[in-house]
C-alpha cells in the first residue's frame, strides 16, 4: 500500500474510510462545515500542517469547494497541496438519492482514483515510510498505559489531550496517530507519564 507523508484532510468518515483503503496516511475529518465552529479541530489541523503539510481532498461539489476555500484561508499556502477527484455523475451506495450536484464524492472513488489524485497534487508518496512518523507508539502501548480498553481510558485520553492542547474527544486511534506525528516515542511517553500516570 502507498504511504503518504502529508496529513490528508477530508470532509467525513466515509471519505476517510475510502482514503484509508487506498493509502497509508494520517487522515483528519472536517465533519463537513463543522470544522468552522470547532476551534480545537482547526488548531489541530494547523499543528499537523506545520509538522508535515496537508493535502486537502474534498468532494468536487460546491460544498466541497467551499470547505476547501475556507481551509485555504486558515493554513499557510506553502503547507497545502490540493487533490481533486473527477466529477463523475452518480449516487453513493449508502444514500437514497444523489447529492444536489448529482456527482460522486470521495467516499465512492476507487482506491486507484484516490492515489492518482494524490499523485497529481504532488503528495509525497512512498519512500518516506521511515520518516512518516516521529514516534512509534502502538495500540498495545496505549492499552498497557490505560489509554484504551479500560474503564477510565476515555477520561485518561481527555486528560492527555487537554494537556497537549488537542481536541478532547479524540478516539484512541486518532490520538495515537497524532502523538506519532508530533512526538517521538520518548517524548510521548514522558508526556503521558506527566499528564495521566502520576
SULSULMO-V765908 format. One record per backbone hydrogen bond with DSSP energy under -0.5 kcal/mol. NH is the residue of the N-H (numbers start at 1). CO is the residue of the C=O. Records with the same first field share a line. If there is no record, write none. Layout:
NH: CO ; CO
This chain:
2: 22
4: 24
5: 124
7: 53
8: 26
9: 7 ; 55
10: 8 ; 28
16: 12
17: 13
18: 14
19: 15
20: 16
21: 17
22: 18 ; 19
23: 19
24: 2
25: 23
27: 25
28: 8
30: 10
31: 11
32: 11
34: 31
35: 30 ; 32
36: 33
37: 34
38: 35
39: 37
42: 38
43: 39
44: 40
45: 41
46: 42
47: 43
48: 44
49: 45
50: 46
51: 47
52: 48
53: 48 ; 49
54: 79
55: 7
56: 81
57: 9 ; 55
58: 83
65: 61
66: 62
67: 63
68: 64
69: 65
70: 66
71: 67
72: 68
73: 69
74: 70 ; 71
75: 71
79: 76
80: 77
81: 54
83: 56 ; 81
85: 58
88: 86
89: 87
90: 102
95: 92
102: 99
104: 88
108: 105
109: 106
113: 110
114: 110
115: 111
116: 112
117: 113
118: 114
119: 115
120: 116
121: 117
122: 118 ; 119
123: 118
125: 123
126: 3
131: 128
132: 128
133: 129
134: 180
135: 180
142: 138
143: 139
144: 140
145: 141
146: 143
147: 142
148: 142
153: 150
156: 152
157: 153
158: 154
159: 155
160: 156
161: 157
162: 158
163: 159
164: 160
165: 162
166: 161
170: 167
175: 171
176: 172
177: 173
178: 174
179: 175
180: 176
181: 177
182: 178
183: 179
188: 184
189: 185
190: 186
191: 187
192: 188
193: 189
194: 190
195: 191
196: 192
197: 192 ; 193
